[in-house]
Amino acid sequence: MYKIAAMGDKSSIYGFASIGLEIYPIDEPQAAIHQLRSMVDGGYAVIFITEELATQIESELDRYRELPVPAIIPIPGIQGNTGLGMRNVSKSVEQAVGSDILSDA
């Protein structure tokens, strides 16, 4: 059975525990990379990661973008939305349909 988890600063992900997700409070990029690899090897299908942490380990996340599992979903942290999640959605749509249908231009 696949698992779902959230990782990032504790204040941003603590609420995910109340809905039964495993949480990994991590602030350091190297620890995040290590934990991400462990979760991928451990059968996690969905990993929510705060946008702030995701921007710090973006090259590591790129290794998993083309794989069907895990789905790594950037989420806003308590500091607010950085736009990373929306940029990733836009990039995926553009790749799927061959055009950026979400742009205003």
C-alpha positions as CSV (number, residue, x, y, z in Angstrom):
1,M,0.0,0.0,0.0
2,Y,1.3,3.5,-0.9
3,K,1.9,6.1,1.8
4,I,1.5,9.9,1.9
5,A,3.7,12.3,3.8
6,A,4.5,16.0,4.3
7,M,7.9,17.5,4.9
8,G,9.0,21.0,5.6
9,D,9.1,23.4,8.6
10,K,7.1,22.0,11.5
11,S,4.7,24.9,11.7
12,S,3.7,24.5,8.1
13,I,3.2,20.7,8.1
14,Y,2.0,20.0,11.6
15,G,-1.7,20.0,10.6
16,F,-1.1,17.1,8.1
17,A,-0.7,14.8,11.1
18,S,-4.3,15.5,12.1
19,I,-5.5,13.9,8.9
20,G,-3.3,10.8,9.3
21,L,-0.3,11.8,7.1
22,E,3.2,11.1,8.3
23,I,5.1,14.4,8.8
24,Y,8.8,15.0,8.6
25,P,9.7,18.4,10.1
26,I,12.9,19.3,8.2
27,D,14.6,22.7,7.6
28,E,18.0,21.7,6.3
29,P,18.4,20.9,2.6
30,Q,20.8,18.0,3.1
31,A,18.5,16.4,5.7
32,A,15.6,16.9,3.2
33,I,17.4,15.2,0.4
34,H,18.3,12.3,2.7
35,Q,14.6,12.0,3.9
36,L,13.2,12.4,0.4
37,R,15.4,9.5,-0.9
38,S,14.3,7.4,2.1
39,M,10.6,8.1,1.4
40,V,11.0,7.3,-2.3
41,D,12.6,4.0,-1.4
42,G,10.0,3.4,1.3
43,G,7.1,3.4,-1.1
44,Y,5.6,6.8,-0.7
45,A,3.2,7.7,-3.5
46,V,2.6,11.4,-2.6
47,I,5.0,13.7,-0.8
48,F,3.9,17.2,0.1
49,I,6.8,19.6,0.5
50,T,6.8,23.2,1.5
51,E,7.7,25.5,-1.3
52,E,10.5,27.1,0.6
53,L,12.2,23.7,1.2
54,A,11.5,22.6,-2.4
55,T,13.4,25.6,-3.8
56,Q,16.4,24.6,-1.7
57,I,16.5,21.0,-3.2
58,E,15.1,21.7,-6.6
59,S,17.9,19.7,-8.4
60,E,17.1,16.7,-6.3
61,L,13.4,17.0,-7.0
62,D,14.1,17.1,-10.7
63,R,15.3,13.5,-10.5
64,Y,11.7,12.4,-9.7
65,R,9.6,14.7,-12.0
66,E,9.3,12.2,-14.9
67,L,8.4,9.3,-12.7
68,P,4.8,8.4,-12.0
69,V,5.5,7.8,-8.3
70,P,6.1,9.6,-6.1
71,A,4.1,12.7,-6.9
72,I,5.9,15.5,-5.1
73,I,3.6,18.4,-4.5
74,P,4.9,21.8,-3.4
75,I,2.6,23.5,-0.9
76,P,2.8,27.0,0.6
77,G,4.3,27.3,4.0
78,I,3.3,29.6,6.8
79,Q,5.5,32.3,5.2
80,G,3.1,32.4,2.3
81,N,3.0,31.3,-1.3
82,T,6.2,31.6,-3.4
83,G,4.5,30.6,-6.7
84,L,6.6,27.4,-7.0
85,G,3.5,25.1,-7.0
86,M,1.8,27.1,-9.7
87,R,4.9,27.2,-11.9
88,N,5.2,23.4,-11.6
89,V,1.6,23.0,-12.7
90,S,2.2,25.3,-15.6
91,K,5.3,23.5,-16.6
92,S,3.4,20.1,-16.5
93,V,0.5,21.5,-18.5
94,E,2.9,22.9,-21.1
95,Q,4.7,19.6,-21.3
96,A,1.5,17.7,-21.7
97,V,-0.2,19.8,-24.3
98,G,2.8,21.5,-26.0
99,S,1.7,25.0,-25.1
100,D,1.4,27.2,-22.0
101,I,-2.4,27.5,-21.9
102,L,-2.3,29.1,-18.4
103,S,-0.3,32.3,-19.3
104,D,-2.0,35.6,-19.7
105,A,0.0,36.6,-22.8
